[in-house]
Amino acid sequence: MLQPKKPKYRKQMKQVRHLRGVETRGCTLEFGDFGLRTMESGWISDRQIEASRVAMARHAKRGGKIWIRIFPDKPLTSKPAEVRMGKGKGAPEKWVAEVRAGRVMFEMSGVSGALAKEALELAASKLPVKCKVVKRSDFLL
């Protein structure tokens, strides 16, 4: 799974305010010809990113190239079941990527437009946020 190699701190505060508004960086296609863009903000876990990547790769039958444009660098903690409140913050359980609306999460190239659209929609079904398939011609002025 994706996670930082050597984080400076094991635990972080939630800071949900980072999810407000729309993304200003990382909202255009940089590498591929097709991409998956978020329509709403949220947290995406390392397992969801991996499930989306595997679904895209299998649907494209290992053809083309896939770029992952997000990285889960925020640790989420939780306490075990049936434990009383207090006694400190829970142990780190998983890593999530904070994405705001408008962020391009995945990119694809080297496959036909119809195949890329199907693969990206399949990847979008694995994610907890609404997504939209975009193509390079959408960004040309």
KEDOTOR-943180 format. One record per residue (C-alpha): z, y negated, x; residue in three letters. Coordinates in pm, 1 decimal, padded with zeros to 6 digits. Example, Ala and Ser with C-alpha at 12.3 -4.5 7.8 and 13.67 -1.06 7.14 Angstrom:
<pakes>
<pake><z>00780.0</z><y>00450.0</y><x>01230.0</x><res>ALA</res></pake>
<pake><z>00714.0</z><y>00106.0</y><x>01367.0</x><res>SER</res></pake>
</pakes>
This chain:
<pakes>
<pake><z>00000.0</z><y>00000.0</y><x>00000.0</x><res>MET</res></pake>
<pake><z>-00047.7</z><y>-00360.9</y><x>00100.4</x><res>LEU</res></pake>
<pake><z>00257.4</z><y>-00540.3</y><x>00235.3</x><res>GLN</res></pake>
<pake><z>00342.6</z><y>-00773.7</y><x>00524.4</x><res>PRO</res></pake>
<pake><z>00406.0</z><y>-00603.4</y><x>00857.9</x><res>LYS</res></pake>
<pake><z>00708.8</z><y>-00807.6</y><x>00960.1</x><res>LYS</res></pake>
<pake><z>00841.6</z><y>-01049.5</y><x>00696.1</x><res>PRO</res></pake>
<pake><z>01070.2</z><y>-01328.2</y><x>00813.5</x><res>LYS</res></pake>
<pake><z>01314.0</z><y>-01263.9</y><x>00526.4</x><res>TYR</res></pake>
<pake><z>01367.0</z><y>-00945.1</y><x>00325.6</x><res>ARG</res></pake>
<pake><z>01434.1</z><y>-01125.0</y><x>-00003.4</x><res>LYS</res></pake>
<pake><z>01289.0</z><y>-01435.4</y><x>-00169.0</x><res>GLN</res></pake>
<pake><z>01367.7</z><y>-01650.7</y><x>-00469.7</x><res>MET</res></pake>
<pake><z>01149.4</z><y>-01612.7</y><x>-00777.8</x><res>LYS</res></pake>
<pake><z>01001.1</z><y>-01965.0</y><x>-00786.7</x><res>GLN</res></pake>
<pake><z>00788.0</z><y>-01921.9</y><x>-01097.1</x><res>VAL</res></pake>
<pake><z>00683.1</z><y>-02287.4</y><x>-01068.1</x><res>ARG</res></pake>
<pake><z>00421.4</z><y>-02179.3</y><x>-00811.8</x><res>HIS</res></pake>
<pake><z>00228.3</z><y>-02022.2</y><x>-01099.0</x><res>LEU</res></pake>
<pake><z>00183.8</z><y>-02347.4</y><x>-01292.6</x><res>ARG</res></pake>
<pake><z>-00154.1</z><y>-02516.6</y><x>-01311.0</x><res>GLY</res></pake>
<pake><z>-00491.4</z><y>-02398.9</y><x>-01185.6</x><res>VAL</res></pake>
<pake><z>-00594.6</z><y>-02287.1</y><x>-00839.2</x><res>GLU</res></pake>
<pake><z>-00766.3</z><y>-02544.0</y><x>-00618.9</x><res>THR</res></pake>
<pake><z>-00828.9</z><y>-02318.4</y><x>-00318.9</x><res>ARG</res></pake>
<pake><z>-00986.1</z><y>-01974.7</y><x>-00319.2</x><res>GLY</res></pake>
<pake><z>-01172.9</z><y>-02035.4</y><x>-00643.6</x><res>CYS</res></pake>
<pake><z>-01531.6</z><y>-01992.2</y><x>-00520.1</x><res>THR</res></pake>
<pake><z>-01719.5</z><y>-01690.7</y><x>-00385.6</x><res>LEU</res></pake>
<pake><z>-01704.8</z><y>-01688.6</y><x>-00005.1</x><res>GLU</res></pake>
<pake><z>-01833.7</z><y>-01345.0</y><x>00097.6</x><res>PHE</res></pake>
<pake><z>-01998.6</z><y>-01144.7</y><x>-00181.7</x><res>GLY</res></pake>
<pake><z>-02250.6</z><y>-01204.7</y><x>-00459.4</x><res>ASP</res></pake>
<pake><z>-02018.2</z><y>-01112.3</y><x>-00748.0</x><res>PHE</res></pake>
<pake><z>-01648.1</z><y>-01172.2</y><x>-00798.1</x><res>GLY</res></pake>
<pake><z>-01349.8</z><y>-01128.2</y><x>-01028.3</x><res>LEU</res></pake>
<pake><z>-01174.5</z><y>-01453.9</y><x>-01120.9</x><res>ARG</res></pake>
<pake><z>-00840.3</z><y>-01488.6</y><x>-01300.6</x><res>THR</res></pake>
<pake><z>-00821.6</z><y>-01678.0</y><x>-01627.5</x><res>MET</res></pake>
<pake><z>-00440.6</z><y>-01696.8</y><x>-01632.0</x><res>GLU</res></pake>
<pake><z>-00155.6</z><y>-01699.5</y><x>-01382.6</x><res>SER</res></pake>
<pake><z>00069.2</z><y>-01407.8</y><x>-01296.7</x><res>GLY</res></pake>
<pake><z>00205.2</z><y>-01163.4</y><x>-01041.4</x><res>TRP</res></pake>
<pake><z>-00015.1</z><y>-00877.5</y><x>-00923.2</x><res>ILE</res></pake>
<pake><z>00157.6</z><y>-00591.0</y><x>-00744.5</x><res>SER</res></pake>
<pake><z>00030.9</z><y>-00403.5</y><x>-00441.5</x><res>ASP</res></pake>
<pake><z>-00023.5</z><y>-00091.7</y><x>-00655.0</x><res>ARG</res></pake>
<pake><z>-00235.9</z><y>-00281.5</y><x>-00906.6</x><res>GLN</res></pake>
<pake><z>-00449.9</z><y>-00425.9</y><x>-00626.9</x><res>ILE</res></pake>
<pake><z>-00500.2</z><y>-00079.4</y><x>-00478.5</x><res>GLU</res></pake>
<pake><z>-00580.8</z><y>00075.5</y><x>-00819.7</x><res>ALA</res></pake>
<pake><z>-00843.3</z><y>-00194.2</y><x>-00878.8</x><res>SER</res></pake>
<pake><z>-00995.6</z><y>-00143.4</y><x>-00534.4</x><res>ARG</res></pake>
<pake><z>-01018.3</z><y>00234.6</y><x>-00578.9</x><res>VAL</res></pake>
<pake><z>-01172.3</z><y>00196.6</y><x>-00927.3</x><res>ALA</res></pake>
<pake><z>-01437.5</z><y>-00043.0</y><x>-00793.6</x><res>MET</res></pake>
<pake><z>-01520.0</z><y>00175.0</y><x>-00492.9</x><res>ALA</res></pake>
<pake><z>-01551.6</z><y>00491.4</y><x>-00701.4</x><res>ARG</res></pake>
<pake><z>-01765.0</z><y>00324.6</y><x>-00966.7</x><res>HIS</res></pake>
<pake><z>-01998.9</z><y>00187.8</y><x>-00699.0</x><res>ALA</res></pake>
<pake><z>-02008.2</z><y>00539.9</y><x>-00547.4</x><res>LYS</res></pake>
<pake><z>-01900.7</z><y>00401.3</y><x>-00209.1</x><res>ARG</res></pake>
<pake><z>-02203.3</z><y>00171.5</y><x>-00210.1</x><res>GLY</res></pake>
<pake><z>-02190.3</z><y>-00197.4</y><x>-00129.2</x><res>GLY</res></pake>
<pake><z>-01905.8</z><y>-00394.4</y><x>00023.5</x><res>LYS</res></pake>
<pake><z>-01575.7</z><y>-00498.5</y><x>-00137.9</x><res>ILE</res></pake>
<pake><z>-01354.1</z><y>-00787.6</y><x>-00026.8</x><res>TRP</res></pake>
<pake><z>-00992.3</z><y>-00828.7</y><x>-00140.6</x><res>ILE</res></pake>
<pake><z>-00910.4</z><y>-01200.7</y><x>-00143.6</x><res>ARG</res></pake>
<pake><z>-00540.0</z><y>-01178.8</y><x>-00235.8</x><res>ILE</res></pake>
<pake><z>-00247.1</z><y>-01033.9</y><x>-00045.0</x><res>PHE</res></pake>
<pake><z>00095.9</z><y>-00932.7</y><x>-00181.6</x><res>PRO</res></pake>
<pake><z>00334.9</z><y>-01132.2</y><x>00036.5</x><res>ASP</res></pake>
<pake><z>00622.5</z><y>-01190.9</y><x>-00208.2</x><res>LYS</res></pake>
<pake><z>00899.9</z><y>-00927.7</y><x>-00233.0</x><res>PRO</res></pake>
<pake><z>01044.6</z><y>-00848.7</y><x>-00576.4</x><res>LEU</res></pake>
<pake><z>01395.0</z><y>-00705.6</y><x>-00591.3</x><res>THR</res></pake>
<pake><z>01572.4</z><y>-00502.8</y><x>-00856.2</x><res>SER</res></pake>
<pake><z>01908.7</z><y>-00339.2</y><x>-00903.6</x><res>LYS</res></pake>
<pake><z>01943.1</z><y>00029.9</y><x>-00994.0</x><res>PRO</res></pake>
<pake><z>01979.2</z><y>00135.0</y><x>-01357.5</x><res>ALA</res></pake>
<pake><z>02325.7</z><y>00114.6</y><x>-01516.9</x><res>GLU</res></pake>
<pake><z>02474.7</z><y>-00107.1</y><x>-01245.7</x><res>VAL</res></pake>
<pake><z>02706.1</z><y>-00391.1</y><x>-01346.5</x><res>ARG</res></pake>
<pake><z>02609.3</z><y>-00752.0</y><x>-01289.0</x><res>MET</res></pake>
<pake><z>02712.3</z><y>-00918.5</y><x>-00966.1</x><res>GLY</res></pake>
<pake><z>02763.8</z><y>-00759.9</y><x>-00624.9</x><res>LYS</res></pake>
<pake><z>02466.8</z><y>-00941.0</y><x>-00474.0</x><res>GLY</res></pake>
<pake><z>02092.8</z><y>-00936.3</y><x>-00507.4</x><res>LYS</res></pake>
<pake><z>01916.3</z><y>-00601.9</y><x>-00549.2</x><res>GLY</res></pake>
<pake><z>01708.4</z><y>-00420.8</y><x>-00288.1</x><res>ALA</res></pake>
<pake><z>01339.4</z><y>-00511.0</y><x>-00237.1</x><res>PRO</res></pake>
<pake><z>01137.8</z><y>-00285.0</y><x>-00464.7</x><res>GLU</res></pake>
<pake><z>00775.4</z><y>-00397.6</y><x>-00448.2</x><res>LYS</res></pake>
<pake><z>00544.0</z><y>-00665.6</y><x>-00315.9</x><res>TRP</res></pake>
<pake><z>00342.9</z><y>-00897.5</y><x>-00539.5</x><res>VAL</res></pake>
<pake><z>00071.4</z><y>-01158.2</y><x>-00497.7</x><res>ALA</res></pake>
<pake><z>00112.5</z><y>-01481.8</y><x>-00692.4</x><res>GLU</res></pake>
<pake><z>-00220.6</z><y>-01578.2</y><x>-00848.2</x><res>VAL</res></pake>
<pake><z>-00293.5</z><y>-01888.7</y><x>-01049.1</x><res>ARG</res></pake>
<pake><z>-00573.8</z><y>-01934.2</y><x>-01299.9</x><res>ALA</res></pake>
<pake><z>-00912.6</z><y>-01973.5</y><x>-01132.7</x><res>GLY</res></pake>
<pake><z>-00842.9</z><y>-01761.5</y><x>-00824.1</x><res>ARG</res></pake>
<pake><z>-01116.0</z><y>-01521.0</y><x>-00706.2</x><res>VAL</res></pake>
<pake><z>-00936.3</z><y>-01193.0</y><x>-00632.6</x><res>MET</res></pake>
<pake><z>-01217.2</z><y>-00948.2</y><x>-00551.1</x><res>PHE</res></pake>
<pake><z>-01574.9</z><y>-00988.4</y><x>-00431.2</x><res>GLU</res></pake>
<pake><z>-01864.1</z><y>-00741.8</y><x>-00414.6</x><res>MET</res></pake>
<pake><z>-02212.2</z><y>-00734.0</y><x>-00265.4</x><res>SER</res></pake>
<pake><z>-02479.1</z><y>-00478.4</y><x>-00180.9</x><res>GLY</res></pake>
<pake><z>-02504.5</z><y>-00337.4</y><x>-00535.2</x><res>VAL</res></pake>
<pake><z>-02709.4</z><y>-00430.4</y><x>-00842.6</x><res>SER</res></pake>
<pake><z>-02579.1</z><y>-00693.2</y><x>-01082.0</x><res>GLY</res></pake>
<pake><z>-02521.8</z><y>-00448.6</y><x>-01367.9</x><res>ALA</res></pake>
<pake><z>-02330.3</z><y>-00204.4</y><x>-01146.7</x><res>LEU</res></pake>
<pake><z>-02119.0</z><y>-00484.0</y><x>-00996.0</x><res>ALA</res></pake>
<pake><z>-02034.1</z><y>-00618.3</y><x>-01342.9</x><res>LYS</res></pake>
<pake><z>-01924.2</z><y>-00273.4</y><x>-01463.9</x><res>GLU</res></pake>
<pake><z>-01717.6</z><y>-00209.8</y><x>-01149.7</x><res>ALA</res></pake>
<pake><z>-01545.4</z><y>-00549.4</y><x>-01167.4</x><res>LEU</res></pake>
<pake><z>-01468.4</z><y>-00507.6</y><x>-01539.1</x><res>GLU</res></pake>
<pake><z>-01318.1</z><y>-00166.9</y><x>-01460.2</x><res>LEU</res></pake>
<pake><z>-01102.7</z><y>-00332.0</y><x>-01191.1</x><res>ALA</res></pake>
<pake><z>-01000.6</z><y>-00605.6</y><x>-01437.5</x><res>ALA</res></pake>
<pake><z>-00870.5</z><y>-00342.5</y><x>-01679.7</x><res>SER</res></pake>
<pake><z>-00615.6</z><y>-00236.1</y><x>-01414.9</x><res>LYS</res></pake>
<pake><z>-00470.2</z><y>-00588.3</y><x>-01382.1</x><res>LEU</res></pake>
<pake><z>-00202.3</z><y>-00764.4</y><x>-01593.4</x><res>PRO</res></pake>
<pake><z>-00395.7</z><y>-01094.4</y><x>-01617.6</x><res>VAL</res></pake>
<pake><z>-00713.6</z><y>-01187.3</y><x>-01803.7</x><res>LYS</res></pake>
<pake><z>-01014.5</z><y>-01192.8</y><x>-01571.7</x><res>CYS</res></pake>
<pake><z>-01379.2</z><y>-01294.4</y><x>-01575.7</x><res>LYS</res></pake>
<pake><z>-01674.2</z><y>-01165.9</y><x>-01371.5</x><res>VAL</res></pake>
<pake><z>-01855.0</z><y>-01444.2</y><x>-01183.9</x><res>VAL</res></pake>
<pake><z>-02171.0</z><y>-01444.4</y><x>-00974.0</x><res>LYS</res></pake>
<pake><z>-02288.2</z><y>-01659.8</y><x>-00686.8</x><res>ARG</res></pake>
<pake><z>-02543.8</z><y>-01845.5</y><x>-00899.9</x><res>SER</res></pake>
<pake><z>-02256.4</z><y>-01980.0</y><x>-01116.1</x><res>ASP</res></pake>
<pake><z>-02139.8</z><y>-02191.6</y><x>-00820.6</x><res>PHE</res></pake>
<pake><z>-02475.3</z><y>-02343.8</y><x>-00723.8</x><res>LEU</res></pake>
<pake><z>-02518.3</z><y>-02705.0</y><x>-00827.4</x><res>LEU</res></pake>
</pakes>
